Amino acid sequence: MDNRICIIDDGTFSINKNISTAYQLKESFNQMWKYKNIDRAKSFLLKWCDEVFESNIKPLISFAKSMIKNQKLILNYFKYRMTNAKVE
């Protein structure tokens, strides 16, 4: 394991660059749910997936592929503002 400490843009520290990158991607992904417009949300999702592919972090790449595959279902949230959370 790489034990170097990296300083992230916001001043926080990480022991591993991949962990730092994964954290930043996770945090930025949460921004998608704030969009009111389905086209903007779709654009954000596809750009976010591109960033994930560039990161070369295999577990996140697998997740991004699933997001692209299921994007129609995911983007329905922006049409109807409903989830299946109560069912689960």
Secondary structure as GFF3:
##gff-version 3
##sequence-region A 1 88
A	DSSP	beta_strand	6	7	.	.	.	ID=ss1
A	DSSP	beta_strand	13	14	.	.	.	ID=ss2
A	DSSP	alpha_helix	17	29	.	.	.	ID=ss3
A	DSSP	three_ten_helix	30	34	.	.	.	ID=ss4
A	DSSP	alpha_helix	38	55	.	.	.	ID=ss5
A	DSSP	alpha_helix	58	69	.	.	.	ID=ss6
A	DSSP	alpha_helix	71	80	.	.	.	ID=ss7
###
